[in-house]
Amino acid sequence: MLDLVSNQGTSPTDTLGDSPLAIRGLTVSYGQKPAVFSVDMTVQPGAMTAIIGPNGAGKSTMLKAALGIVKPLSGQVTVFGEPLEQQRARIAYVPQRASVDWDFPTRVIDVVLMGLYRELGLLGRVRSRHKAKAMDCLHRVGMRDFADRQIGQLSGGQQQRVFLARSLAQDADLYLLDEPFAGVDAATEKAIIGVLKSLKDAGKTVVVVHHDLATVTDYFDHVFLINTRKVAEGSVAEAFTADTLQAAYGGRLATAQVDQLSRVVG
């Protein structure tokens, strides 16, 4: 069902329910001007959802605030119907690659093993089963042969695959990814989307901050459009339209993009 917000930014849904990720009234400010204002979002279970909007629209900020990485001014967040702190074990988060210190001296396999921190415990004792699981996750993203390579020696696309492997090691129910396709090559993008679709097929829920409007209809089931405020939310067929894109982007879409998207969304 399409949820197109009114000028007041209200939502027809008043309860948080048991959505994998439900946000109500989220407001975040980095100064006098809100980066995200009174946003509601209800993620559908077992689906792939894209968060889209122009640069500076608050996409990544909303995701970080929902995870508690950024402190909101107001709002409520639940994960599978419970407070965030009670459900963190069910969430895997892949940050923007640009936000990571790739000079930190660690091997690829060690990065993936970080995803097993709940199993490893405080002592961090790595057993053969842990390494086998990490190697399997690297295999799933096509990086098994790079297990002993220093993470800083990898290309941008390879680094992104490694961070995806780390999230797979967590065996989460909800996967949140911030711009996973930014700056990667075509082969890496294909590998990543293949893994994400396999997660969906396994009943997992995937939410992606996404920038390439041309691939939305091919990659995702649902879409959430934002420009500081929520613009629209719903299935791709209902919410990813010329009208909602115009409402979200205004004059920011280049003519070439408009022509291309008009053929995609109709």
Secondary structure as GFF3:
##gff-version 3
##sequence-region A 1 266
A	DSSP	beta_strand	3	4	.	.	.	ID=ss1
A	DSSP	beta_strand	22	29	.	.	.	ID=ss2
A	DSSP	beta_strand	34	42	.	.	.	ID=ss3
A	DSSP	beta_strand	48	52	.	.	.	ID=ss4
A	DSSP	alpha_helix	59	66	.	.	.	ID=ss5
A	DSSP	beta_strand	74	79	.	.	.	ID=ss6
A	DSSP	beta_strand	82	83	.	.	.	ID=ss7
A	DSSP	three_ten_helix	84	86	.	.	.	ID=ss8
A	DSSP	three_ten_helix	88	90	.	.	.	ID=ss9
A	DSSP	beta_strand	91	94	.	.	.	ID=ss10
A	DSSP	three_ten_helix	97	99	.	.	.	ID=ss11
A	DSSP	alpha_helix	108	113	.	.	.	ID=ss12
A	DSSP	three_ten_helix	114	116	.	.	.	ID=ss13
A	DSSP	alpha_helix	117	120	.	.	.	ID=ss14
A	DSSP	alpha_helix	128	140	.	.	.	ID=ss15
A	DSSP	three_ten_helix	144	146	.	.	.	ID=ss16
A	DSSP	three_ten_helix	151	153	.	.	.	ID=ss17
A	DSSP	alpha_helix	156	169	.	.	.	ID=ss18
A	DSSP	beta_strand	174	178	.	.	.	ID=ss19
A	DSSP	alpha_helix	186	201	.	.	.	ID=ss20
A	DSSP	beta_strand	205	209	.	.	.	ID=ss21
A	DSSP	three_ten_helix	213	215	.	.	.	ID=ss22
A	DSSP	alpha_helix	216	219	.	.	.	ID=ss23
A	DSSP	beta_strand	222	226	.	.	.	ID=ss24
A	DSSP	beta_strand	230	235	.	.	.	ID=ss25
A	DSSP	alpha_helix	236	239	.	.	.	ID=ss26
A	DSSP	alpha_helix	242	249	.	.	.	ID=ss27
A	DSSP	three_ten_helix	250	252	.	.	.	ID=ss28
A	DSSP	alpha_helix	255	265	.	.	.	ID=ss29
###
